[in-house]
Amino acid sequence: MGSAALSQTIPAVKVSRLFIYPIKSCRGISVSYAPLTPAGLRWDREWVVVNSQGRACTQRVDPKLALVEVELPNDALVEDFEPTSDSYMVLKAPGMKPLNICLSKQHEVTDAVTVWEWTGSAWDEGAEASQWFSDFLGKPCQLVRFNSASEVRQVDPDYVRGQHRTYFSDGYPFLLLSQESLDALNELLKERIPINRFRPNILVEGCDPYFEDLWTEIKISRFSFLGVKLCSRCKVPTINQETGIAGFEPTGTLMKTRSGKVIRPNAKNKNKVYFGQNLVWNWMDSSVKGSGKTIKVGDPVYILGNVSSAEEAAA
C-alpha cells in the first residue's frame, strides 16, 4: 500500500498523552504540553544516575529507580521558562526524605560518564544527591546532569542523517506509541498493563494497532518528525512501575506476536521484540523558526510518509 493510500485510510490521529522523564529510568511525568528541543521534550532525560565507574544506572539492573518520583516547578514547561535560584526539581522515594535539586545551580564537571556507546562529561549534582541515591540503591552512586555547554550526543548516523541529538535517552530523543497498540497487546494479556511500562514520550490515538510501525514522516501540529527505527524492547516493560518488581509479561506475549521472527521474518534480529517507533524532530526545518515550539495533548497528527510493512521499516 502506498503512502497516499495509507494516509487516506487512517482516521484523525491525535496526541492523547505526553510524558517526560527528567532522570533516566526514574518515574515519568504526564504533562499536557511540552516545549520541543533538538534533544527531546524539554527536561527529558537531562539527568542520569551513574555508578562508581560512571556508567548509567537503569531499571535493567536497578528496578528500584522506578519508585523515584520527580516533580518539576509548575511553570517549568512554559516555553521561555528560565530557572532561578528558587527553582527546584524535587525527588521522592519510599523511606527517603525529599531531595531538592536546584535547576540553576553552578556545577562541577565530572568526566567519563557513560551511557551505552557514548562517553563524555556531565555536571555533578553534588554530595547530597550522591548520598541520597547511594542510600536508596545501596551502592555508591552519583546524580549528574547533561553538560549541554560543551557536549553533544549525536544519534546513530546509520539510522538518521543530520544534526540530531539526544541527552541520556537510550538512543533517540522521542519515542512514540499508539493507544491502539497498547489496547491490542492488553487483549492478549491475563492482566492489563498501563502505558508507563513502555515509557513513551508521545502517545497517539486514532489509528489501527501498530500502524506507527510504518510511519517514516509525520507532522504533529506544524512540526515535522521522522520515524527513525522500530523500538526494540529490553527488560524494562516487565517491571511494574508502581512496585519496582519484574515479571514475565509483556515480553512473553510480545515474543509470540511482536518478535523480529514474526513481524520481520526476512530481516535480522529475529529474537528482538518491537513496540513503538523512535523519532527525531526535524528541528532544522526553516518553517519552525521563532517561538511557539510546543506540542500539546490534542494536537493533530498527520502521516506524511510511510512504508507498507514492518519488514520494510528500519529496526
CORDA-V128095 format. One record per residue. N is the residue number from 1. SS is DSSP state (a for helix, b for strand, c for the rest). PHI is phi in whole degrees, 0 to 359 (NA if undefined). Layout:
{{N	SS	PHI} {N	SS	PHI}}
//
This chain:
{{1	c	NA} {2	c	281} {3	a	299} {4	a	295} {5	a	298} {6	a	295} {7	a	301} {8	a	289} {9	a	273} {10	c	280} {11	c	290} {12	c	300} {13	b	264} {14	b	216} {15	b	286} {16	b	257} {17	b	208} {18	b	230} {19	b	223} {20	b	236} {21	c	229} {22	c	306} {23	b	251} {24	c	309} {25	c	75} {26	c	272} {27	c	297} {28	c	274} {29	b	236} {30	b	277} {31	b	233} {32	c	269} {33	b	202} {34	b	200} {35	b	292} {36	b	272} {37	b	228} {38	c	302} {39	c	264} {40	b	130} {41	b	297} {42	c	303} {43	c	79} {44	c	287} {45	c	50} {46	c	279} {47	b	239} {48	b	211} {49	b	270} {50	b	238} {51	b	273} {52	c	294} {53	c	265} {54	c	84} {55	b	272} {56	b	299} {57	c	268} {58	c	228} {59	c	295} {60	c	303} {61	c	253} {62	c	238} {63	a	298} {64	a	298} {65	a	300} {66	a	299} {67	a	271} {68	c	276} {69	b	272} {70	b	237} {71	b	238} {72	c	251} {73	c	303} {74	c	304} {75	c	260} {76	c	295} {77	c	259} {78	c	293} {79	c	303} {80	c	262} {81	c	299} {82	c	236} {83	c	294} {84	c	247} {85	c	292} {86	c	258} {87	c	264} {88	b	232} {89	b	267} {90	b	250} {91	b	250} {92	b	226} {93	c	204} {94	c	304} {95	c	78} {96	c	242} {97	c	288} {98	c	303} {99	b	243} {100	b	262} {101	b	246} {102	b	288} {103	c	280} {104	c	245} {105	c	294} {106	c	277} {107	c	255} {108	b	278} {109	b	271} {110	b	243} {111	b	262} {112	b	60} {113	b	273} {114	b	237} {115	b	233} {116	c	53} {117	c	277} {118	b	261} {119	b	228} {120	b	195} {121	b	268} {122	b	212} {123	b	265} {124	b	282} {125	c	275} {126	c	101} {127	a	294} {128	a	295} {129	a	294} {130	a	299} {131	a	294} {132	a	300} {133	a	288} {134	a	296} {135	a	294} {136	a	290} {137	a	268} {138	c	75} {139	c	199} {140	c	298} {141	b	219} {142	b	214} {143	b	261} {144	b	231} {145	b	244} {146	b	301} {147	c	275} {148	c	289} {149	c	287} {150	c	226} {151	c	249} {152	c	226} {153	b	254} {154	b	285} {155	c	283} {156	c	297} {157	c	291} {158	c	291} {159	c	250} {160	c	209} {161	c	267} {162	c	102} {163	c	269} {164	c	274} {165	b	216} {166	b	210} {167	c	265} {168	c	252} {169	c	294} {170	c	302} {171	c	199} {172	c	222} {173	c	284} {174	b	223} {175	b	233} {176	b	245} {177	b	223} {178	b	251} {179	a	299} {180	a	295} {181	a	293} {182	a	297} {183	a	298} {184	a	296} {185	a	295} {186	a	297} {187	c	297} {188	c	264} {189	c	263} {190	c	290} {191	c	238} {192	c	296} {193	c	241} {194	c	276} {195	a	296} {196	a	294} {197	a	298} {198	c	257} {199	c	52} {200	c	281} {201	c	269} {202	b	233} {203	b	251} {204	b	244} {205	b	216} {206	c	110} {207	c	235} {208	c	287} {209	c	305} {210	c	69} {211	a	296} {212	a	297} {213	a	304} {214	a	267} {215	b	280} {216	b	259} {217	b	210} {218	b	227} {219	b	236} {220	b	253} {221	c	57} {222	c	253} {223	b	253} {224	b	269} {225	b	236} {226	b	253} {227	b	283} {228	b	269} {229	b	195} {230	b	297} {231	b	271} {232	b	278} {233	c	260} {234	c	259} {235	c	287} {236	a	304} {237	a	300} {238	a	277} {239	b	266} {240	c	295} {241	c	285} {242	c	268} {243	c	244} {244	c	75} {245	c	254} {246	b	272} {247	c	229} {248	c	260} {249	c	265} {250	c	268} {251	a	299} {252	a	301} {253	a	289} {254	a	297} {255	a	298} {256	a	276} {257	a	240} {258	c	227} {259	b	282} {260	a	302} {261	a	298} {262	a	274} {263	a	263} {264	c	222} {265	c	297} {266	c	257} {267	c	251} {268	c	279} {269	c	58} {270	c	294} {271	c	266} {272	c	276} {273	b	246} {274	b	238} {275	b	202} {276	b	108} {277	b	231} {278	b	280} {279	b	233} {280	b	234} {281	b	270} {282	c	280} {283	c	289} {284	c	274} {285	c	299} {286	a	297} {287	a	286} {288	a	253} {289	c	291} {290	c	94} {291	c	270} {292	c	82} {293	c	271} {294	b	229} {295	b	253} {296	b	216} {297	c	301} {298	c	99} {299	c	299} {300	b	288} {301	b	239} {302	b	251} {303	b	267} {304	b	259} {305	b	202} {306	b	199} {307	c	260} {308	c	264} {309	c	204} {310	a	298} {311	a	294} {312	a	275} {313	c	285} {314	c	289} {315	c	205}}
//
